[in-house]
């Protein structure tokens, strides 16, 4: 795999670490959860044969540092980080963007805030729970996660959060052991280091976000909403499916579950390439 070009970008309140590979039209990859640019390692090299592929660590994650580590995190500010990245790397032409999980929420906001800069967005399982009819239940989940983090710590809070994401009856079903590719397994230490920030800042800041449905309706020809084949019924999948229904578009299915980009990189990358080309 070709080594990426590494850079840093100063933005409001943070310094972002980013990596660029390939040549051609810009494709910006926005990671979610506790992941950084490295979470796209499995797909970036192949996509770089056709695109200038840029990925970055979101503010506060991994190698992207915050001026104030205790600052509350807002979707709009994370989306502005993505916009600043596009202004740096592709100032003259609209960009293609793929976001996963919380990164998909940032991508949705980027599309509504700067539609003139966006050619296509693929949003994989954005957990925009505010679009759901049972949103009040999920607000209560977010509150429980925050309270558990404050009183018991990160791992109990993650247990509460994970239980809230499952589909009904999931706990009773035996799960096959999830085998990660070697590069993904090697990132486990970095992932663990990001957990406290994710639980205390990203979960409440992003899962309380309500997308602008009216604006997205007018931009739906540039938006592909995606869900994992194996995560049907789970909370992020339900959110993506319900948003697609609200916008009158079809939910596209990608291999694996919520972290299919990590567990099924080759298949995920191929479907992403098709989604970036195909008309919605």
WOLIN-V557756 format. One record per residue. N is the residue number from 1. PHI is phi in degrees with one decimal (* if undefined). Layout:
# WOLIN-V557756
n:N phi:PHI
n:N phi:PHI
This chain:
# WOLIN-V557756
n:1 phi:*
n:2 phi:-65.2
n:3 phi:-67.3
n:4 phi:-76.2
n:5 phi:-81.8
n:6 phi:-100.1
n:7 phi:-148.9
n:8 phi:-134.4
n:9 phi:-129.8
n:10 phi:-82.3
n:11 phi:-127.2
n:12 phi:-62.5
n:13 phi:82.0
n:14 phi:-160.4
n:15 phi:-123.7
n:16 phi:-96.9
n:17 phi:-89.8
n:18 phi:-137.0
n:19 phi:-135.6
n:20 phi:-129.0
n:21 phi:-133.5
n:22 phi:79.8
n:23 phi:-151.2
n:24 phi:117.3
n:25 phi:-59.4
n:26 phi:-73.6
n:27 phi:-126.1
n:28 phi:-97.8
n:29 phi:-106.5
n:30 phi:-111.9
n:31 phi:-75.4
n:32 phi:-124.9
n:33 phi:57.2
n:34 phi:-97.4
n:35 phi:-85.6
n:36 phi:-126.4
n:37 phi:-54.2
n:38 phi:-64.0
n:39 phi:-67.7
n:40 phi:-100.9
n:41 phi:-56.7
n:42 phi:-70.8
n:43 phi:-118.8
n:44 phi:-64.8
n:45 phi:-64.3
n:46 phi:-65.6
n:47 phi:-67.0
n:48 phi:-68.6
n:49 phi:-70.4
n:50 phi:-121.3
n:51 phi:-128.1
n:52 phi:-82.5
n:53 phi:-95.4
n:54 phi:-116.4
n:55 phi:-133.6
n:56 phi:-147.2
n:57 phi:-83.5
n:58 phi:-58.8
n:59 phi:-51.3
n:60 phi:87.9
n:61 phi:-101.9
n:62 phi:51.3
n:63 phi:-96.1
n:64 phi:-99.3
n:65 phi:-97.1
n:66 phi:-100.4
n:67 phi:-64.8
n:68 phi:-121.5
n:69 phi:-61.3
n:70 phi:-95.5
n:71 phi:-65.5
n:72 phi:-65.9
n:73 phi:-108.2
n:74 phi:-121.2
n:75 phi:-58.0
n:76 phi:-59.6
n:77 phi:-72.2
n:78 phi:-65.2
n:79 phi:-65.7
n:80 phi:-66.5
n:81 phi:-59.0
n:82 phi:-62.7
n:83 phi:-61.9
n:84 phi:-62.8
n:85 phi:-65.0
n:86 phi:-65.3
n:87 phi:-62.4
n:88 phi:-74.3
n:89 phi:-96.7
n:90 phi:-146.1
n:91 phi:-70.6
n:92 phi:-107.5
n:93 phi:-141.4
n:94 phi:-60.6
n:95 phi:-112.3
n:96 phi:-98.4
n:97 phi:-135.7
n:98 phi:-126.1
n:99 phi:-122.9
n:100 phi:-120.6
n:101 phi:55.8
n:102 phi:-62.6
n:103 phi:-65.4
n:104 phi:-69.7
n:105 phi:-65.2
n:106 phi:-59.1
n:107 phi:-66.1
n:108 phi:-61.6
n:109 phi:-67.3
n:110 phi:-58.0
n:111 phi:-62.6
n:112 phi:-73.9
n:113 phi:-82.5
n:114 phi:-137.3
n:115 phi:-61.5
n:116 phi:-67.3
n:117 phi:-98.8
n:118 phi:-120.4
n:119 phi:-91.4
n:120 phi:-159.6
n:121 phi:-122.3
n:122 phi:-108.5
n:123 phi:-113.1
n:124 phi:-96.4
n:125 phi:50.5
n:126 phi:-68.7
n:127 phi:-80.2
n:128 phi:-84.8
n:129 phi:-65.3
n:130 phi:-66.5
n:131 phi:-82.2
n:132 phi:-80.6
n:133 phi:-63.7
n:134 phi:-101.6
n:135 phi:-56.7
n:136 phi:-60.2
n:137 phi:-63.2
n:138 phi:-80.6
n:139 phi:-62.3
n:140 phi:-64.9
n:141 phi:-61.6
n:142 phi:-59.0
n:143 phi:-63.3
n:144 phi:-64.7
n:145 phi:-62.1
n:146 phi:-63.5
n:147 phi:-64.6
n:148 phi:-65.9
n:149 phi:-60.9
n:150 phi:-67.8
n:151 phi:-97.5
n:152 phi:-124.5
n:153 phi:108.8
n:154 phi:-71.8
n:155 phi:-70.0
n:156 phi:-60.7
n:157 phi:-64.6
n:158 phi:-65.0
n:159 phi:-65.0
n:160 phi:-62.4
n:161 phi:-63.8
n:162 phi:-61.8
n:163 phi:-63.6
n:164 phi:-72.3
n:165 phi:-85.6
n:166 phi:-71.2
n:167 phi:-78.2
n:168 phi:-61.2
n:169 phi:83.7
n:170 phi:-64.8
n:171 phi:-62.9
n:172 phi:-82.4
n:173 phi:-90.8
n:174 phi:-67.0
n:175 phi:-106.4
n:176 phi:-68.0
n:177 phi:-63.6
n:178 phi:-87.4
n:179 phi:-99.0
n:180 phi:-94.2
n:181 phi:-57.7
n:182 phi:-54.2
n:183 phi:-64.6
n:184 phi:-68.6
n:185 phi:-62.5
n:186 phi:-68.5
n:187 phi:-87.7
n:188 phi:-58.1
n:189 phi:-63.3
n:190 phi:-64.3
n:191 phi:-60.3
n:192 phi:-63.1
n:193 phi:-64.8
n:194 phi:-86.6
n:195 phi:-58.5
n:196 phi:-58.3
n:197 phi:-65.6
n:198 phi:-61.6
n:199 phi:-67.4
n:200 phi:-87.2
n:201 phi:-120.3
n:202 phi:-75.0
n:203 phi:-56.6
n:204 phi:-68.9
n:205 phi:-70.6
n:206 phi:-94.9
n:207 phi:-79.4
n:208 phi:-96.0
n:209 phi:-79.2
n:210 phi:-109.7
n:211 phi:-67.7
n:212 phi:-81.6
n:213 phi:-60.1
n:214 phi:-61.0
n:215 phi:-65.3
n:216 phi:-66.5
n:217 phi:-58.5
n:218 phi:-74.3
n:219 phi:-117.4
n:220 phi:-65.5
n:221 phi:-70.6
n:222 phi:-108.1
n:223 phi:-117.5
n:224 phi:-112.8
n:225 phi:-97.6
n:226 phi:-129.9
n:227 phi:-137.4
n:228 phi:-82.8
n:229 phi:-57.0
n:230 phi:-97.9
n:231 phi:-116.1
n:232 phi:-56.3
n:233 phi:91.3
n:234 phi:-77.8
n:235 phi:-58.4
n:236 phi:-62.9
n:237 phi:-63.6
n:238 phi:-58.3
n:239 phi:-62.4
n:240 phi:-64.2
n:241 phi:-65.0
n:242 phi:-68.6
n:243 phi:-64.7
n:244 phi:-59.4
n:245 phi:-62.3
n:246 phi:-60.3
n:247 phi:-89.1
n:248 phi:72.6
n:249 phi:-117.1
n:250 phi:-93.9
n:251 phi:-75.6
n:252 phi:-88.0
n:253 phi:-106.1
n:254 phi:-108.6
n:255 phi:-67.5
n:256 phi:78.8
n:257 phi:-109.5
n:258 phi:-64.1
n:259 phi:-110.6
n:260 phi:-58.9
n:261 phi:-62.9
n:262 phi:-90.0
n:263 phi:-84.4
n:264 phi:-132.6
n:265 phi:-61.7
n:266 phi:-64.3
n:267 phi:-67.6
n:268 phi:-61.4
n:269 phi:-61.8
n:270 phi:-66.9
n:271 phi:-67.5
n:272 phi:-62.7
n:273 phi:-58.4
n:274 phi:-65.2
n:275 phi:-65.7
n:276 phi:-71.3
n:277 phi:-91.8
n:278 phi:-71.9
n:279 phi:-75.7
n:280 phi:-82.4
